[in-house]
Amino acid sequence: MVHFLKEIVKRYINTCQKNEFNISEIIERLEKYIFAVELDKVEFEKCINNLDKLVVSLGINEKINWKIFNENTLTFYKSIYSFLII
């Protein structure tokens, strides 16, 4: 998960920068629109650390409240969408 999510975040930030979004807007959008679920605790922590390093390398030095969840994907989505089950 780490590598493809880093690429998504990198492209998202680059697009925002090309469209002249300010840092606050980019952070707000990252926190709102980028999320992932990782079951393995080590990979989960590695993912957040790598994303933190990536955003710093792209000029964002503020803390991002990543929506990365250390949970089982199947139960995570089941709890979110349980209202759809009839």
C-alpha positions in Angstrom: 0.0 0.0 0.0 2.8 2.4 0.8 4.1 2.9 -2.7 0.9 3.4 -4.5 -0.5 5.7 -1.8 2.7 7.8 -1.9 2.3 8.2 -5.7 -1.4 9.2 -5.3 -0.5 11.9 -2.7 2.5 13.1 -4.7 0.3 13.5 -7.8 -2.5 15.1 -5.8 -0.1 17.7 -4.3 1.6 18.4 -7.6 -1.8 19.0 -9.2 -2.8 21.3 -6.4 0.4 23.3 -6.7 0.0 23.6 -10.4 -3.5 25.0 -9.8 -2.0 27.5 -7.3 -3.7 26.1 -4.2 -2.2 27.5 -1.0 -0.7 25.1 1.6 -3.8 25.3 3.9 -6.1 24.3 1.0 -3.8 21.4 0.1 -3.7 20.1 3.7 -7.5 20.5 4.0 -8.0 18.5 0.8 -5.4 15.8 1.7 -7.2 15.3 5.1 -10.6 15.2 3.4 -10.1 13.2 0.2 -7.2 10.8 0.8 -7.8 7.8 3.0 -6.7 4.2 3.3 -7.0 1.1 5.4 -4.0 -1.1 6.5 -4.3 -4.1 8.7 -0.6 -4.7 9.5 0.5 -2.4 12.3 4.1 -2.1 11.0 3.0 -1.3 7.5 0.4 1.2 8.9 3.1 3.1 10.8 5.5 2.9 7.8 2.8 4.3 5.6 2.2 7.3 7.8 5.9 8.0 8.3 6.5 7.8 4.5 3.7 10.1 3.7 4.9 12.6 6.3 8.4 12.6 4.7 6.9 12.9 1.3 4.8 16.0 2.1 7.9 17.7 3.7 9.9 17.0 0.5 7.1 18.7 -1.5 7.2 21.8 0.6 4.5 21.1 3.2 5.9 21.4 6.7 2.7 21.2 8.7 1.2 18.1 10.3 -1.3 16.2 8.2 -4.1 14.4 10.0 -4.0 11.4 7.7 -7.1 9.3 7.3 -5.2 6.1 7.4 -6.9 3.4 9.5 -5.2 0.4 11.1 -8.1 -1.9 10.7 -9.3 -4.9 8.7 -10.6 -3.6 5.3 -13.6 -5.9 5.2 -14.9 -5.0 8.6 -14.0 -1.3 8.2 -16.2 -0.9 5.1 -18.9 -3.1 6.5 -19.2 -0.8 9.5 -19.4 2.3 7.2 -21.9 0.9 4.8 -24.0 -1.3 7.1 -26.9 1.1 6.6 -27.1 0.0 3.0 -27.7 -3.7 3.8 -31.4 -4.4 3.7 
